[in-house]
């Protein structure tokens, strides 16, 4: 292998995380409660993008630290609360959701993130929609 290819490979492995495309991204959450008359469409930001991961097929040859499987996750975030319109008085009409300020590539924290991506589309409304711009 040529020295250029080896150096390029080493450079990519060393600085791959800095080239990751993990950043806050605009996202619309659809929220509805059975008791309420409307579905609320909330504009927020989530962490999304590509993070460098390493193939674990060579785990017998590599150090454990080299086998990280990073995901795009929150570095800084805060929570906002929205009021779902059209709810009867006996129903709590509030919904709190995270807003990403900054993101990082790292281990998925199940305390505040869903670490499994399913292909089922569940982000939609079945009731008339109201838009919430926060």
C-alpha positions as CSV (number, residue, x, y, z in Angstrom):
1,X,0.0,0.0,0.0
2,X,1.3,3.5,-0.9
3,X,2.3,5.9,2.0
4,X,-0.4,8.3,0.7
5,X,-3.2,5.8,1.2
6,X,-1.9,4.8,4.6
7,X,-1.7,8.4,5.7
8,X,-5.1,9.2,4.3
9,X,-6.6,6.2,6.2
10,X,-4.9,7.2,9.5
11,X,-6.1,10.8,9.0
12,X,-9.7,9.7,8.4
13,X,-9.7,7.4,11.4
14,X,-8.2,10.1,13.7
15,X,-10.3,13.1,12.6
16,X,-13.4,11.3,11.4
17,X,-15.5,12.6,14.3
18,X,-14.8,16.2,13.4
19,X,-16.2,15.6,10.0
20,X,-19.4,14.0,11.3
21,X,-22.7,15.7,10.2
22,X,-24.4,15.6,13.5
23,X,-26.3,18.9,14.2
24,X,-29.6,20.3,15.4
25,X,-32.2,19.8,12.7
26,X,-35.7,21.2,12.3
27,X,-38.4,18.7,13.1
28,X,-42.2,18.7,13.5
29,X,-43.7,16.7,16.3
30,X,-47.4,15.8,16.0
31,X,-49.1,15.6,19.4
32,X,-52.7,14.6,20.2
33,X,-54.7,13.3,23.1
34,X,-57.8,11.2,22.8
35,X,-59.8,13.6,24.9
36,X,-58.7,16.8,23.0
37,X,-60.3,18.1,19.8
38,X,-57.1,19.0,18.0
39,X,-53.7,17.6,17.0
40,X,-50.8,20.0,17.7
41,X,-48.0,20.3,15.2
42,X,-44.9,21.6,17.1
43,X,-41.8,23.0,15.3
44,X,-38.7,22.1,17.3
45,X,-35.1,21.0,16.8
46,X,-33.8,17.5,17.3
47,X,-30.3,16.0,16.9
48,X,-29.9,14.2,13.6
49,X,-27.1,13.2,11.2
50,X,-24.2,10.9,10.6
51,X,-21.7,9.9,13.2
52,X,-18.5,7.9,12.5
53,X,-18.8,4.3,13.8
54,X,-16.4,1.4,13.7
55,X,-17.2,-2.0,12.4
56,X,-17.1,-4.5,15.3
57,X,-16.2,-7.5,13.0
58,X,-12.6,-7.2,14.0
59,X,-13.3,-7.1,17.7
60,X,-10.7,-9.7,18.5
61,X,-8.0,-7.6,16.9
62,X,-8.9,-4.2,18.2
63,X,-9.0,-2.5,21.6
64,X,-12.5,-2.2,23.2
65,X,-12.3,1.6,22.9
66,X,-12.0,1.3,19.1
67,X,-15.3,-0.5,18.9
68,X,-17.6,2.5,19.7
69,X,-20.9,2.7,18.0
70,X,-21.7,6.4,18.3
71,X,-25.1,8.1,17.6
72,X,-26.0,11.7,17.0
73,X,-27.4,12.8,20.4
74,X,-28.0,15.9,22.5
75,X,-25.0,17.8,23.9
76,X,-27.2,20.7,25.2
77,X,-31.0,20.8,25.3
78,X,-33.9,22.4,27.2
79,X,-37.6,21.5,27.5
80,X,-40.5,23.6,26.3
81,X,-44.2,23.1,27.1
82,X,-47.0,23.5,24.7
83,X,-50.8,23.8,25.3
84,X,-52.9,21.3,23.3
85,X,-56.0,23.2,22.2
86,X,-59.6,21.9,22.5
87,X,-59.1,19.8,25.7
88,X,-61.9,19.5,28.2
89,X,-61.3,20.9,31.7
90,X,-60.7,17.4,33.3
91,X,-57.7,16.8,31.0
92,X,-54.2,18.0,31.4
93,X,-53.6,19.9,28.2
94,X,-49.8,20.3,28.4
95,X,-47.1,18.5,26.5
96,X,-43.4,19.0,27.2
97,X,-40.8,18.2,24.5
98,X,-37.0,18.6,24.1
99,X,-35.4,21.3,22.0
100,X,-31.8,20.6,20.8
101,X,-29.4,23.5,21.3
102,X,-26.3,21.6,20.3
103,X,-25.5,18.0,19.4
104,X,-22.6,15.5,19.6
105,X,-21.6,12.1,18.5
106,X,-21.6,9.8,21.5
107,X,-23.2,6.9,23.3
108,X,-27.0,6.9,23.3
109,X,-28.4,7.8,26.7
110,X,-31.8,6.0,27.3
111,X,-32.6,8.5,30.1
112,X,-33.7,11.0,27.5
113,X,-33.4,9.4,24.0
114,X,-35.1,6.7,22.1
115,X,-32.1,4.7,21.0
116,X,-34.0,2.4,18.6
117,X,-35.0,3.6,15.1
118,X,-38.1,1.9,13.8
119,X,-39.4,2.2,10.3
120,X,-43.0,2.7,11.4
121,X,-44.4,6.1,10.6
122,X,-46.1,7.3,13.8
123,X,-45.6,11.1,13.5
124,X,-48.9,12.1,12.0
125,X,-52.3,13.6,13.0
126,X,-55.7,11.8,13.0
127,X,-57.5,15.0,14.2
128,X,-57.7,18.5,12.8
129,X,-54.3,20.1,13.1
130,X,-53.1,23.3,14.9
131,X,-49.6,24.7,14.4
132,X,-47.5,25.7,17.4
133,X,-44.5,27.9,16.6
134,X,-42.3,28.2,19.7
